[in-house]
Amino acid sequence: MTAEGMRNPYPHSRYVGLIPGGIMNGIAGNMADAPVLDTEYGFDWRTTEYWSPHNAFYLWTVSALERA
């Protein structure tokens, strides 16, 4: 989650910039089906792009936990 913790990767879209609270794509896979995570600040669109489903699932889960 952007703006939480330390050493957050920079998002793929340099035009939008950082979105506090935004959740990035995260771990992706390569051609050998091995996990890939951009930890070198290489602007890899597969791992450092904001993606709406991740944000929606996070909000859904947090609201379900709040009700429980």
TORVODO-248259 format. One record per atom (N, C-alpha, C): residue number from 1; residue in one letter; x, y, z. Coordinates in nm, 4 decimals. Example, Ala and Ser with C-alpha at 12.3 -4.5 7.8 and 13.67 -1.06 7.14 Angstrom:
REM TORVODO-248259
<rec><num>1</num><residu>A</residu><px>1.3190</px><py>-0.5690</py><pz>0.7800</pz></rec>
<rec><num>1</num><residu>A</residu><px>1.2300</px><py>-0.4500</py><pz>0.7800</pz></rec>
<rec><num>1</num><residu>A</residu><px>1.3200</px><py>-0.3300</py><pz>0.7800</pz></rec>
<rec><num>2</num><residu>S</residu><px>1.2850</px><py>-0.2250</py><pz>0.7080</pz></rec>
<rec><num>2</num><residu>S</residu><px>1.3670</px><py>-0.1060</py><pz>0.7140</pz></rec>
<rec><num>2</num><residu>S</residu><px>1.2900</px><py>0.0030</py><pz>0.7870</pz></rec>
END
This chain:
REM TORVODO-248259
<rec><num>1</num><residu>M</residu><px>0.0852</px><py>-0.1166</py><pz>0.0000</pz></rec>
<rec><num>1</num><residu>M</residu><px>0.0000</px><py>0.0000</py><pz>0.0000</pz></rec>
<rec><num>1</num><residu>M</residu><px>0.0902</px><py>0.1234</py><pz>0.0000</pz></rec>
<rec><num>2</num><residu>T</residu><px>0.0663</px><py>0.2101</py><pz>-0.0921</pz></rec>
<rec><num>2</num><residu>T</residu><px>0.1477</px><py>0.3302</py><pz>-0.1052</pz></rec>
<rec><num>2</num><residu>T</residu><px>0.1324</px><py>0.4194</py><pz>0.0177</pz></rec>
<rec><num>3</num><residu>A</residu><px>0.2414</px><py>0.4739</py><pz>0.0623</pz></rec>
<rec><num>3</num><residu>A</residu><px>0.2510</px><py>0.5649</py><pz>0.1768</pz></rec>
<rec><num>3</num><residu>A</residu><px>0.2460</px><py>0.4922</py><pz>0.3101</pz></rec>
<rec><num>4</num><residu>E</residu><px>0.2536</px><py>0.3607</py><pz>0.3084</pz></rec>
<rec><num>4</num><residu>E</residu><px>0.2612</px><py>0.2815</py><pz>0.4311</pz></rec>
<rec><num>4</num><residu>E</residu><px>0.3907</px><py>0.2024</py><pz>0.4284</pz></rec>
<rec><num>5</num><residu>G</residu><px>0.4591</px><py>0.1965</py><pz>0.5379</pz></rec>
<rec><num>5</num><residu>G</residu><px>0.5831</px><py>0.1206</py><pz>0.5437</pz></rec>
<rec><num>5</num><residu>G</residu><px>0.6999</px><py>0.1973</py><pz>0.4837</pz></rec>
<rec><num>6</num><residu>M</residu><px>0.8030</px><py>0.1231</py><pz>0.4474</pz></rec>
<rec><num>6</num><residu>M</residu><px>0.9252</px><py>0.1832</py><pz>0.3956</pz></rec>
<rec><num>6</num><residu>M</residu><px>0.9605</px><py>0.1213</py><pz>0.2617</pz></rec>
<rec><num>7</num><residu>R</residu><px>1.0377</px><py>0.1926</py><pz>0.1817</pz></rec>
<rec><num>7</num><residu>R</residu><px>1.0911</px><py>0.1462</py><pz>0.0536</pz></rec>
<rec><num>7</num><residu>R</residu><px>0.9821</px><py>0.1032</py><pz>-0.0432</pz></rec>
<rec><num>8</num><residu>N</residu><px>0.8780</px><py>0.1821</py><pz>-0.0535</pz></rec>
<rec><num>8</num><residu>N</residu><px>0.7724</px><py>0.1527</py><pz>-0.1499</pz></rec>
<rec><num>8</num><residu>N</residu><px>0.8259</px><py>0.1709</py><pz>-0.2909</pz></rec>
<rec><num>9</num><residu>P</residu><px>0.7935</px><py>0.0796</py><pz>-0.3825</pz></rec>
<rec><num>9</num><residu>P</residu><px>0.8350</px><py>0.0989</py><pz>-0.5216</pz></rec>
<rec><num>9</num><residu>P</residu><px>0.7599</px><py>0.2153</py><pz>-0.5833</pz></rec>
<rec><num>10</num><residu>Y</residu><px>0.8215</px><py>0.2801</py><pz>-0.6800</pz></rec>
<rec><num>10</num><residu>Y</residu><px>0.7550</px><py>0.3908</py><pz>-0.7477</pz></rec>
<rec><num>10</num><residu>Y</residu><px>0.6590</px><py>0.3330</py><pz>-0.8509</pz></rec>
<rec><num>11</num><residu>P</residu><px>0.5397</px><py>0.3896</py><pz>-0.8636</pz></rec>
<rec><num>11</num><residu>P</residu><px>0.4407</px><py>0.3325</py><pz>-0.9555</pz></rec>
<rec><num>11</num><residu>P</residu><px>0.4831</px><py>0.3430</py><pz>-1.1014</pz></rec>
<rec><num>12</num><residu>H</residu><px>0.4266</px><py>0.2557</py><pz>-1.1818</pz></rec>
<rec><num>12</num><residu>H</residu><px>0.4588</px><py>0.2529</py><pz>-1.3246</pz></rec>
<rec><num>12</num><residu>H</residu><px>0.4206</px><py>0.3834</py><pz>-1.3928</pz></rec>
<rec><num>13</num><residu>S</residu><px>0.3047</px><py>0.4389</py><pz>-1.3611</pz></rec>
<rec><num>13</num><residu>S</residu><px>0.2588</px><py>0.5619</py><pz>-1.4255</pz></rec>
<rec><num>13</num><residu>S</residu><px>0.3261</px><py>0.6824</py><pz>-1.3622</pz></rec>
<rec><num>14</num><residu>R</residu><px>0.4225</px><py>0.7366</py><pz>-1.4309</pz></rec>
<rec><num>14</num><residu>R</residu><px>0.4918</px><py>0.8533</py><pz>-1.3785</pz></rec>
<rec><num>14</num><residu>R</residu><px>0.4087</px><py>0.9794</py><pz>-1.3991</pz></rec>
<rec><num>15</num><residu>Y</residu><px>0.2990</px><py>0.9698</py><pz>-1.4735</pz></rec>
<rec><num>15</num><residu>Y</residu><px>0.2129</px><py>1.0858</py><pz>-1.4954</pz></rec>
<rec><num>15</num><residu>Y</residu><px>0.1165</px><py>1.1050</py><pz>-1.3793</pz></rec>
<rec><num>16</num><residu>V</residu><px>0.0722</px><py>0.9949</py><pz>-1.3209</pz></rec>
<rec><num>16</num><residu>V</residu><px>-0.0216</px><py>1.0017</py><pz>-1.2090</pz></rec>
<rec><num>16</num><residu>V</residu><px>0.0532</px><py>1.0289</py><pz>-1.0796</pz></rec>
<rec><num>17</num><residu>G</residu><px>0.1680</px><py>0.9672</py><pz>-1.0628</pz></rec>
<rec><num>17</num><residu>G</residu><px>0.2440</px><py>0.9822</py><pz>-0.9399</pz></rec>
<rec><num>17</num><residu>G</residu><px>0.1924</px><py>0.8889</py><pz>-0.8318</pz></rec>
<rec><num>18</num><residu>L</residu><px>0.2308</px><py>0.9164</py><pz>-0.7093</pz></rec>
<rec><num>18</num><residu>L</residu><px>0.1908</px><py>0.8320</py><pz>-0.5975</pz></rec>
<rec><num>18</num><residu>L</residu><px>0.0467</px><py>0.8597</py><pz>-0.5581</pz></rec>
<rec><num>19</num><residu>I</residu><px>-0.0273</px><py>0.7549</py><pz>-0.5287</pz></rec>
<rec><num>19</num><residu>I</residu><px>-0.1643</px><py>0.7659</py><pz>-0.4792</pz></rec>
<rec><num>19</num><residu>I</residu><px>-0.1640</px><py>0.7078</py><pz>-0.3385</pz></rec>
<rec><num>20</num><residu>P</residu><px>-0.1648</px><py>0.7919</py><pz>-0.2338</pz></rec>
<rec><num>20</num><residu>P</residu><px>-0.1641</px><py>0.7386</py><pz>-0.0974</pz></rec>
<rec><num>20</num><residu>P</residu><px>-0.2816</px><py>0.6435</py><pz>-0.0751</pz></rec>
<rec><num>21</num><residu>G</residu><px>-0.2514</px><py>0.5253</py><pz>-0.0246</pz></rec>
<rec><num>21</num><residu>G</residu><px>-0.3532</px><py>0.4238</py><pz>-0.0022</pz></rec>
<rec><num>21</num><residu>G</residu><px>-0.3754</px><py>0.3327</py><pz>-0.1205</pz></rec>
<rec><num>22</num><residu>G</residu><px>-0.3132</px><py>0.3635</py><pz>-0.2345</pz></rec>
<rec><num>22</num><residu>G</residu><px>-0.3294</px><py>0.2795</py><pz>-0.3533</pz></rec>
<rec><num>22</num><residu>G</residu><px>-0.2527</px><py>0.1494</py><pz>-0.3393</pz></rec>
<rec><num>23</num><residu>I</residu><px>-0.3077</px><py>0.0435</py><pz>-0.3952</pz></rec>
<rec><num>23</num><residu>I</residu><px>-0.2443</px><py>-0.0879</py><pz>-0.3887</pz></rec>
<rec><num>23</num><residu>I</residu><px>-0.1962</px><py>-0.1245</py><pz>-0.5284</pz></rec>
<rec><num>24</num><residu>M</residu><px>-0.0685</px><py>-0.1553</py><pz>-0.5374</pz></rec>
<rec><num>24</num><residu>M</residu><px>-0.0100</px><py>-0.1874</py><pz>-0.6673</pz></rec>
<rec><num>24</num><residu>M</residu><px>-0.0343</px><py>-0.3335</py><pz>-0.7033</pz></rec>
<rec><num>25</num><residu>N</residu><px>-0.0065</px><py>-0.3656</py><pz>-0.8282</pz></rec>
<rec><num>25</num><residu>N</residu><px>-0.0302</px><py>-0.4993</py><pz>-0.8814</pz></rec>
<rec><num>25</num><residu>N</residu><px>0.0375</px><py>-0.6075</py><pz>-0.7993</pz></rec>
<rec><num>26</num><residu>G</residu><px>0.1611</px><py>-0.5863</py><pz>-0.7578</pz></rec>
<rec><num>26</num><residu>G</residu><px>0.2305</px><py>-0.6830</py><pz>-0.6735</pz></rec>
<rec><num>26</num><residu>G</residu><px>0.3107</px><py>-0.7845</py><pz>-0.7519</pz></rec>
<rec><num>27</num><residu>I</residu><px>0.3032</px><py>-0.9093</py><pz>-0.7103</pz></rec>
<rec><num>27</num><residu>I</residu><px>0.3850</px><py>-1.0149</py><pz>-0.7693</pz></rec>
<rec><num>27</num><residu>I</residu><px>0.3232</px><py>-1.0615</py><pz>-0.9000</pz></rec>
<rec><num>28</num><residu>A</residu><px>0.4056</px><py>-1.0718</py><pz>-1.0028</pz></rec>
<rec><num>28</num><residu>A</residu><px>0.3635</px><py>-1.1214</py><pz>-1.1340</pz></rec>
<rec><num>28</num><residu>A</residu><px>0.4470</px><py>-1.2448</py><pz>-1.1671</pz></rec>
<rec><num>29</num><residu>G</residu><px>0.4279</px><py>-1.3007</py><pz>-1.2843</pz></rec>
<rec><num>29</num><residu>G</residu><px>0.5050</px><py>-1.4172</py><pz>-1.3255</pz></rec>
<rec><num>29</num><residu>G</residu><px>0.5787</px><py>-1.3910</py><pz>-1.4556</pz></rec>
<rec><num>30</num><residu>N</residu><px>0.6860</px><py>-1.4646</py><pz>-1.4767</pz></rec>
<rec><num>30</num><residu>N</residu><px>0.7596</px><py>-1.4524</py><pz>-1.6025</pz></rec>
<rec><num>30</num><residu>N</residu><px>0.7259</px><py>-1.5712</py><pz>-1.6933</pz></rec>
<rec><num>31</num><residu>M</residu><px>0.7964</px><py>-1.5860</py><pz>-1.8035</pz></rec>
<rec><num>31</num><residu>M</residu><px>0.7681</px><py>-1.6927</py><pz>-1.8999</pz></rec>
<rec><num>31</num><residu>M</residu><px>0.7891</px><py>-1.8324</py><pz>-1.8399</pz></rec>
<rec><num>32</num><residu>A</residu><px>0.8754</px><py>-1.8443</py><pz>-1.7392</pz></rec>
<rec><num>32</num><residu>A</residu><px>0.9000</px><py>-1.9725</py><pz>-1.6728</pz></rec>
<rec><num>32</num><residu>A</residu><px>0.8052</px><py>-1.9935</py><pz>-1.5552</pz></rec>
<rec><num>33</num><residu>D</residu><px>0.7059</px><py>-1.9061</py><pz>-1.5406</pz></rec>
<rec><num>33</num><residu>D</residu><px>0.6076</px><py>-1.9109</py><pz>-1.4327</pz></rec>
<rec><num>33</num><residu>D</residu><px>0.6714</px><py>-1.8944</py><pz>-1.2950</pz></rec>
<rec><num>34</num><residu>A</residu><px>0.7826</px><py>-1.8213</py><pz>-1.2906</pz></rec>
<rec><num>34</num><residu>A</residu><px>0.8479</px><py>-1.7897</py><pz>-1.1641</pz></rec>
<rec><num>34</num><residu>A</residu><px>0.7981</px><py>-1.6530</py><pz>-1.1171</pz></rec>
<rec><num>35</num><residu>P</residu><px>0.7852</px><py>-1.6328</py><pz>-0.9856</pz></rec>
<rec><num>35</num><residu>P</residu><px>0.7365</px><py>-1.5041</py><pz>-0.9365</pz></rec>
<rec><num>35</num><residu>P</residu><px>0.8352</px><py>-1.3907</py><pz>-0.9634</pz></rec>
<rec><num>36</num><residu>V</residu><px>0.7819</px><py>-1.2742</py><pz>-0.9985</pz></rec>
<rec><num>36</num><residu>V</residu><px>0.8624</px><py>-1.1562</py><pz>-1.0283</pz></rec>
<rec><num>36</num><residu>V</residu><px>0.8062</px><py>-1.0392</py><pz>-0.9488</pz></rec>
<rec><num>37</num><residu>L</residu><px>0.8936</px><py>-0.9667</py><pz>-0.8806</pz></rec>
<rec><num>37</num><residu>L</residu><px>0.8553</px><py>-0.8453</py><pz>-0.8097</pz></rec>
<rec><num>37</num><residu>L</residu><px>0.9633</px><py>-0.7414</py><pz>-0.8344</pz></rec>
<rec><num>38</num><residu>D</residu><px>0.9249</px><py>-0.6250</py><pz>-0.8829</pz></rec>
<rec><num>38</num><residu>D</residu><px>1.0213</px><py>-0.5196</py><pz>-0.9155</pz></rec>
<rec><num>38</num><residu>D</residu><px>1.0710</px><py>-0.4544</py><pz>-0.7872</pz></rec>
<rec><num>39</num><residu>T</residu><px>1.1871</px><py>-0.4962</py><pz>-0.7409</pz></rec>
<rec><num>39</num><residu>T</residu><px>1.2460</px><py>-0.4368</py><pz>-0.6214</pz></rec>
<rec><num>39</num><residu>T</residu><px>1.3629</px><py>-0.3459</py><pz>-0.6557</pz></rec>
<rec><num>40</num><residu>E</residu><px>1.3915</px><py>-0.3301</py><pz>-0.7837</pz></rec>
<rec><num>40</num><residu>E</residu><px>1.5045</px><py>-0.2490</py><pz>-0.8283</pz></rec>
<rec><num>40</num><residu>E</residu><px>1.4602</px><py>-0.1149</py><pz>-0.8847</pz></rec>
<rec><num>41</num><residu>Y</residu><px>1.3336</px><py>-0.0785</py><pz>-0.8627</pz></rec>
<rec><num>41</num><residu>Y</residu><px>1.2782</px><py>0.0476</py><pz>-0.9134</pz></rec>
<rec><num>41</num><residu>Y</residu><px>1.2936</px><py>0.0580</py><pz>-1.0650</pz></rec>
<rec><num>42</num><residu>G</residu><px>1.2627</px><py>-0.0508</py><pz>-1.1350</pz></rec>
<rec><num>42</num><residu>G</residu><px>1.2754</px><py>-0.0552</py><pz>-1.2799</pz></rec>
<rec><num>42</num><residu>G</residu><px>1.1489</px><py>-0.0167</py><pz>-1.3535</pz></rec>
<rec><num>43</num><residu>F</residu><px>1.0467</px><py>0.0284</py><pz>-1.2837</pz></rec>
<rec><num>43</num><residu>F</residu><px>0.9194</px><py>0.0700</py><pz>-1.3444</pz></rec>
<rec><num>43</num><residu>F</residu><px>0.8562</px><py>-0.0435</py><pz>-1.4246</pz></rec>
<rec><num>44</num><residu>D</residu><px>0.8587</px><py>-0.1636</py><pz>-1.3697</pz></rec>
<rec><num>44</num><residu>D</residu><px>0.7976</px><py>-0.2787</py><pz>-1.4363</pz></rec>
<rec><num>44</num><residu>D</residu><px>0.6461</px><py>-0.2674</py><pz>-1.4252</pz></rec>
<rec><num>45</num><residu>W</residu><px>0.5784</px><py>-0.2546</py><pz>-1.5384</pz></rec>
<rec><num>45</num><residu>W</residu><px>0.4339</px><py>-0.2330</py><pz>-1.5373</pz></rec>
<rec><num>45</num><residu>W</residu><px>0.3586</px><py>-0.3502</py><pz>-1.4757</pz></rec>
<rec><num>46</num><residu>R</residu><px>0.4165</px><py>-0.4699</py><pz>-1.4785</pz></rec>
<rec><num>46</num><residu>R</residu><px>0.3455</px><py>-0.5863</py><pz>-1.4240</pz></rec>
<rec><num>46</num><residu>R</residu><px>0.3354</px><py>-0.5820</py><pz>-1.2730</pz></rec>
<rec><num>47</num><residu>T</residu><px>0.4294</px><py>-0.5190</py><pz>-1.2055</pz></rec>
<rec><num>47</num><residu>T</residu><px>0.4290</px><py>-0.5229</py><pz>-1.0596</pz></rec>
<rec><num>47</num><residu>T</residu><px>0.4039</px><py>-0.3877</py><pz>-0.9944</pz></rec>
<rec><num>48</num><residu>T</residu><px>0.4286</px><py>-0.2792</py><pz>-1.0647</pz></rec>
<rec><num>48</num><residu>T</residu><px>0.4163</px><py>-0.1479</py><pz>-0.9997</pz></rec>
<rec><num>48</num><residu>T</residu><px>0.3081</px><py>-0.0608</py><pz>-1.0622</pz></rec>
<rec><num>49</num><residu>E</residu><px>0.2043</px><py>-0.1240</py><pz>-1.1129</pz></rec>
<rec><num>49</num><residu>E</residu><px>0.0933</px><py>-0.0492</py><pz>-1.1702</pz></rec>
<rec><num>49</num><residu>E</residu><px>-0.0246</px><py>-0.0567</py><pz>-1.0732</pz></rec>
<rec><num>50</num><residu>Y</residu><px>-0.0885</px><py>0.0571</py><pz>-1.0494</pz></rec>
<rec><num>50</num><residu>Y</residu><px>-0.2085</px><py>0.0550</py><pz>-0.9663</pz></rec>
<rec><num>50</num><residu>Y</residu><px>-0.3170</px><py>-0.0206</py><pz>-1.0410</pz></rec>
<rec><num>51</num><residu>W</residu><px>-0.3877</px><py>-0.1057</py><pz>-0.9698</pz></rec>
<rec><num>51</num><residu>W</residu><px>-0.4882</px><py>-0.1881</py><pz>-1.0347</pz></rec>
<rec><num>51</num><residu>W</residu><px>-0.6142</px><py>-0.1856</py><pz>-0.9512</pz></rec>
<rec><num>52</num><residu>S</residu><px>-0.7248</px><py>-0.1474</py><pz>-1.0092</pz></rec>
<rec><num>52</num><residu>S</residu><px>-0.8515</px><py>-0.1292</py><pz>-0.9371</pz></rec>
<rec><num>52</num><residu>S</residu><px>-0.9012</px><py>-0.2540</py><pz>-0.8648</pz></rec>
<rec><num>53</num><residu>P</residu><px>-0.8921</px><py>-0.3758</py><pz>-0.9227</pz></rec>
<rec><num>53</num><residu>P</residu><px>-0.9420</px><py>-0.4921</py><pz>-0.8477</pz></rec>
<rec><num>53</num><residu>P</residu><px>-0.8727</px><py>-0.5122</py><pz>-0.7139</pz></rec>
<rec><num>54</num><residu>H</residu><px>-0.7423</px><py>-0.4867</py><pz>-0.7065</pz></rec>
<rec><num>54</num><residu>H</residu><px>-0.6730</px><py>-0.5025</py><pz>-0.5786</pz></rec>
<rec><num>54</num><residu>H</residu><px>-0.7262</px><py>-0.4034</py><pz>-0.4757</pz></rec>
<rec><num>55</num><residu>N</residu><px>-0.7482</px><py>-0.2805</py><pz>-0.5178</pz></rec>
<rec><num>55</num><residu>N</residu><px>-0.8036</px><py>-0.1811</py><pz>-0.4261</pz></rec>
<rec><num>55</num><residu>N</residu><px>-0.9442</px><py>-0.2200</py><pz>-0.3825</pz></rec>
<rec><num>56</num><residu>A</residu><px>-1.0259</px><py>-0.2683</py><pz>-0.4759</pz></rec>
<rec><num>56</num><residu>A</residu><px>-1.1633</px><py>-0.3069</py><pz>-0.4435</pz></rec>
<rec><num>56</num><residu>A</residu><px>-1.1666</px><py>-0.4254</py><pz>-0.3471</pz></rec>
<rec><num>57</num><residu>F</residu><px>-1.0841</px><py>-0.5278</py><pz>-0.3724</pz></rec>
<rec><num>57</num><residu>F</residu><px>-1.0822</px><py>-0.6440</py><pz>-0.2835</pz></rec>
<rec><num>57</num><residu>F</residu><px>-1.0319</px><py>-0.6069</py><pz>-0.1446</pz></rec>
<rec><num>58</num><residu>Y</residu><px>-0.9359</px><py>-0.5162</py><pz>-0.1374</pz></rec>
<rec><num>58</num><residu>Y</residu><px>-0.8874</px><py>-0.4712</py><pz>-0.0069</pz></rec>
<rec><num>58</num><residu>Y</residu><px>-0.9993</px><py>-0.4019</py><pz>0.0706</pz></rec>
<rec><num>59</num><residu>L</residu><px>-1.0689</px><py>-0.3091</py><pz>0.0053</pz></rec>
<rec><num>59</num><residu>L</residu><px>-1.1788</px><py>-0.2393</py><pz>0.0729</pz></rec>
<rec><num>59</num><residu>L</residu><px>-1.2896</px><py>-0.3359</py><pz>0.1134</pz></rec>
<rec><num>60</num><residu>W</residu><px>-1.3210</px><py>-0.4314</py><pz>0.0286</pz></rec>
<rec><num>60</num><residu>W</residu><px>-1.4233</px><py>-0.5315</py><pz>0.0581</pz></rec>
<rec><num>60</num><residu>W</residu><px>-1.3833</px><py>-0.6143</py><pz>0.1802</pz></rec>
<rec><num>61</num><residu>T</residu><px>-1.2576</px><py>-0.6596</py><pz>0.1847</pz></rec>
<rec><num>61</num><residu>T</residu><px>-1.2100</px><py>-0.7412</py><pz>0.2956</pz></rec>
<rec><num>61</num><residu>T</residu><px>-1.2082</px><py>-0.6633</py><pz>0.4259</pz></rec>
<rec><num>62</num><residu>V</residu><px>-1.1585</px><py>-0.5405</py><pz>0.4221</pz></rec>
<rec><num>62</num><residu>V</residu><px>-1.1521</px><py>-0.4598</py><pz>0.5437</pz></rec>
<rec><num>62</num><residu>V</residu><px>-1.2923</px><py>-0.4312</py><pz>0.5969</pz></rec>
<rec><num>63</num><residu>S</residu><px>-1.3866</px><py>-0.4031</py><pz>0.5080</pz></rec>
<rec><num>63</num><residu>S</residu><px>-1.5232</px><py>-0.3769</py><pz>0.5548</pz></rec>
<rec><num>63</num><residu>S</residu><px>-1.5875</px><py>-0.5040</py><pz>0.6101</pz></rec>
<rec><num>64</num><residu>A</residu><px>-1.5565</px><py>-0.6208</py><pz>0.5526</pz></rec>
<rec><num>64</num><residu>A</residu><px>-1.6095</px><py>-0.7469</py><pz>0.6059</pz></rec>
<rec><num>64</num><residu>A</residu><px>-1.5499</px><py>-0.7767</py><pz>0.7433</pz></rec>
<rec><num>65</num><residu>L</residu><px>-1.4220</px><py>-0.7492</py><pz>0.7611</pz></rec>
<rec><num>65</num><residu>L</residu><px>-1.3591</px><py>-0.7703</py><pz>0.8913</pz></rec>
<rec><num>65</num><residu>L</residu><px>-1.4141</px><py>-0.6746</py><pz>0.9960</pz></rec>
<rec><num>66</num><residu>E</residu><px>-1.4467</px><py>-0.5533</py><pz>0.9546</pz></rec>
<rec><num>66</num><residu>E</residu><px>-1.5019</px><py>-0.4547</py><pz>1.0475</pz></rec>
<rec><num>66</num><residu>E</residu><px>-1.6376</px><py>-0.5006</py><pz>1.1003</pz></rec>
<rec><num>67</num><residu>R</residu><px>-1.7174</px><py>-0.5616</py><pz>1.0132</pz></rec>
<rec><num>67</num><residu>R</residu><px>-1.8498</px><py>-0.6092</py><pz>1.0539</pz></rec>
<rec><num>67</num><residu>R</residu><px>-1.8417</px><py>-0.7333</py><pz>1.1418</pz></rec>
<rec><num>68</num><residu>A</residu><px>-1.7350</px><py>-0.8107</py><pz>1.1288</pz></rec>
<rec><num>68</num><residu>A</residu><px>-1.7235</px><py>-0.9377</py><pz>1.2027</pz></rec>
<rec><num>68</num><residu>A</residu><px>-1.6949</px><py>-0.9178</py><pz>1.3495</pz></rec>
END
